Amino acid sequence: MKLLCRNNSSLLPFARNFLYLPSVFVQKKWESCGREISTDEVSRRASASSSRGKFNLVGPRHHGSNIRKIIFAKLKNESTKERYFREQQQELNTWNQNFWGKQNEKFNKSKKAFLQLRPRNLETDTNKELADELSKFYRDFLDGNYNVHSQYLRDWYRRNFHLLWTGIQVSVFRILSKIMPKRSR
């Protein structure tokens, strides 16, 4: 996948390609300026700048899973609990991306097969008939994947509650470390 750069400016987070928000850098809509940049280059530059900063970088959506890539910031003096929390966030994001990538691929293959098997009569077909048939296909697809989606939802809740609990622990740890002075030995 390639991204088109905006106004030939660099891809560093402080460039005009990103919107600065307190918690993340959100990438602006890319416009064609004739110069293509691979996502590997974006990831490499973004991870280098993310490792120095305290903000997460949010990139464009992945073409297969439709989930945005997030590069999580590494703090300078990251504790083991903070590192564990960041790694859990990365693992959850990767898990989501893998699941939805496979699910979307399966859906697109099924839809393509459905449309190829459907008899087409250009003279009598209307958009309403096609929409009705596609809605039946969508319903059948969701019904056929009910168990897969239910299992995903259970896992998603379990993982997110675990991540939430870890995030609460990290927040309490940060507050306590600011309140309680460090004693020199």
Protein Blocks (a to p, Z undefined) as FASTA:
>chain_A
ZZddehhiafbfklmkbccdfkbccddddddehiacdfklmmmmmmmmmmmmmcdcdddd
dfklopacddddddfklcfklmmmmmmmmmmmmmmmmmmmmmmmmmmmmmmmmmmmpccd
fklpcfklmmmmmmmmmmmmmmmmmmmmmmmmmmmmmmmmmmmmmmmmmmmmmmmmmmpc
cddZZ
